[in-house]
Amino acid sequence: MQMPNNRFVPLAVMWFAAAVYLLLFREGGSDVPPFAHFDKVAHFALFFAQFWLLAKAFMHDRLAIPYRLLFVSAVLAAAGSETAQALFTRTREGSIADGLADILGAGAALWLAYKVSAAKQAVQKKRLTLIRHTAKPQGRLKKSGCFISAENRRLLLPFPPVFTTPTTAPKSVRRLRKTAAQAAPPRNHWRPRQRLPKGGGFGLPCARFG
């Protein structure tokens, strides 16, 4: 697995160091929390930010996010932090509810990363599809300044095509033939315009493409 290397990696490391300090080395105060279950919200936010930074590091380098590995790491980190608080601190105690809040925070961050990554991929895929449909190769009519798109090459071929459509050509075809005739006056290499009997279709002048 290729590891990311961008500005989000040191941010994730610094956030992890701050989390270890807050959970294990900073003594718990006796102040009244601002609202009920404040510690659960703090645990949720702590793990959410940690794993969002990790996922963002992969997204920034356009690497596949290892969701399973990150989630397993979140579970182990939550269990380890609560166990360490219960065994190695005097002012803090381990709590299953705090561990669940940690896991939920990490899971929410990974879910958000999945949605953002999927949305970016969908936009990129749509953009590439649009480019493929709009960027048509251009063909140049020799000895003239007339440029036509690839989809209209069937209207100006080296040999007069035979169409099964009615003899009256569409306006777009007539306009194209008129433009080609004005851009390149008839020369020896041009074939005369040929018309088929009524009901048999119509022909187009000959042109060679570069």
N, C-alpha and C positions, 0 to 999 in steps of 0.2 A: 504494500500500500504506500503510495506516494504521500509524503507529509507536506503540508503547506508551509510557505515561507513568506509572510507578509506582516503588516503592522498589527494584525489582530492576534498573532501568536504571542508577542510580549504582553499585550493587554490581557490575554487570558491567563498568562503566568502570573502577572501582578495581581489580578483579581483572585486567583487561587491562593496566593500568599496572604492577601488581606483576609480571605475567608478563614484560613487556618488560624490566623492571629485572633480574629473575632470569636471563633468557636472554641479555641483551646487555650489561648494565652491571656486573653482579656477577661478579667473577673466580671462575673455577672453582677449588675447593680441591683439595689433594692428599690429603685424608683418605680413608681406606678406606671404601667404602660399606657400609651395614649388611648388605646381601645382594646376590647377583648380580643384574644387570640393574635395579638400583635407579633408574638414570636413566630407563629406559624406563617404569617405573611412575610416576615423577614427571611425565614428559611426558604420559602417559595421564591422570593425575589433573588436571593443569593444564588441559588442553583440555576434559576432561569437565566440570569446574566452570564453565569459561568459557561453554560453549555450553548448559549446563543453566540458567545464570542468564539467558541470552538467551531461551531457549525459555520459561522461567518468566515472564519479563516479558510475553510475548505471551499466555500462558495466564491470567495474572492479570487482564488487561484483556479477556479473552474474544475475542481476535483470532485469526485464522487464522495458524498458525505457518508461516513460509516455509522449509520443510525444505530445498528445493533450494538456495535462496540461502545459507542458513546452512552447508550442507555444502560448497558451493563456496568460501565464505569460510574454512572450516576448512582446506581443501586449500591455498588460497593462503597462509593464515597459517602453516601448517606448512612449506611450501616456503620462504616468505620468512624465517622465523625460522632455519631451518637454513642457508640461504644467508648470512644476516647473521652468524651465528656463525662460519661458515667464513671470511668476508672481513673482518670488522671487529673480531674479538676475537682475543686472543693465547692465552688460556688455554682456549678452547673450540674445538671443531671441529664442522663439520656432519656429520650422520649420517643416512643414509636410514632406518635402523631407528628413530631418534628421530622422524623425520617420520611414519613409519607409525604409531608409538605415538600421536602427536598426532592423526592422522586417526581412528584407532580410538577414542580417547577422545571426540572430538567426535561420531562416529557412534553410540557407545553412549549419549551424552547425548540425542541427537535421537531415537533409538529409544525410550528411556525416556519422553521427553516425548510421543511419539506414543501409547504405550500408556496413559499417564496421561490424556491428553486424550480418547482413545477411551473409556476407562472412565468418565470424568466425563460425556461425552455420552450414553453408554448409560444411566447412572443417571438423568440428567435426563430423558431420553426416557421411561424407565419410570415416573418420578414423574409426568410430565405425563399419560401414558396412564392411570395410576391415578386421577389427579384427575378426568379426563374421565369415567371410568366411575363414580366414587363421587359426584361432585357433580351430582346430579339436580335439575332445577328443581322447585320445589314449587308445587302448585296449591291454592288456598283455596276451600273450599265456601262459597258466599255464605250469609249470615245464620246461620252456625254456626261453631263453633270447631274444625271438623274439617279437618285438613290431610292431603293424600294426595300421594304422589309421582307424577311424570309417567308412570312405567311402569304405575301402577294407574289412570290416567285412563280407560283403556278399560273399566274396571269400573263407572264412574259417568259416563254420557254424557248429553247433553241429550235423547236419545231412547232408549227401551228397546231395547237391541240384541238380536238374535236369534242364539243360539249353536247350533251343531250338536253340542255336547257333550251327554251324557246329562242328564236332568232333575235329577239329584242334583248340586248345586253343590259344589265343593271346600270344605273347611273354611275356607281363607283367604278365599274369596269370601263365605261366610256370615258370617264374623266381620267382614269389612269392611262388609257391608250392615247388620249389627247395630250396629256402631259409628256408622255414618252416621245410622241411624235414631235412636239415642240422643242424638247430638250435635245433630241438627236435627229437631224434631218435625214431622210432616206439616203443610204449609200449602197454600194454594190453588195455589201454583206447583209443588207436587209432584204428580207423576202417580202413580196407584195402582200397586201392584206387579202385574205381569202375568205369568202363567205360560202357557206353551205346552202343547199336548197332550203326552202321554207320548212321549218319544223325540225331541221337537222342540227341546228346550233349555229355557232359563229366561230370564226378564227381570230387569232391575234397575231400581230407582227412578231417576227423573229428577233431575238436579242440574245447576246451572249454575256455571261456574267464573269466578273473577275473574282 
